[in-house]
Amino acid sequence: MSLHSLKSTQKLPISLDKAWDFFSSPSNLKVITPDYMSFKVTSEDADLPMFPGMIISYIVRPVMNIPMEWVTEITHVKDHEYFVDEQRFGPYSLWHHKHFFKAIDGGVEMTDVVHYKVPMGFLGDIANVLFVKKKLNEIFDYRTQKLTELFGTL
């Protein structure tokens, strides 16, 4: 069972404060997730400011419209710099997602680094090559496009 990674960087012409406010709100996850996934936050406290130990639950339909519960914990937060979410229950054996924010000339640079493991050993590694990695890249590409629509580009 291999550890896989994905990295995505995007620059937006918005302030660090605006970026932080948008991305640190779990309720905005639906906005940047493809519609076909029918993403729904089910946590009662999803409108609270993010904090270490926060549990966020969702229902998502990533494949063949089959509903799947996904629960993550916000494990680390450094205000206006980074936060980390880790899967507690869901489709992966491991999901560790770091979100970094940095003020730059004219806006903000955001970098996501995801480390993940697909379940089922070598069969999961084959599934990753055949479709999981492609699906994750598709989701992050959608996110990039959606953020450009919302905020513009640098």
Secondary structure, DSSP 8 states (H G I E B T S, - for coil): ---EEEEEEEEESS-HHHHHHHHT-GGGTGGGS-GGG--EE--TTTTS---TT-EEEEEE--STT--EEEEEEEEEEETTTEEEEEEEESS-SEEEEEEEEEEETTEEEEEEEEEEE-SSHHHHHHHIIIIIHHHHHHHHHHHHHHHHHHH---
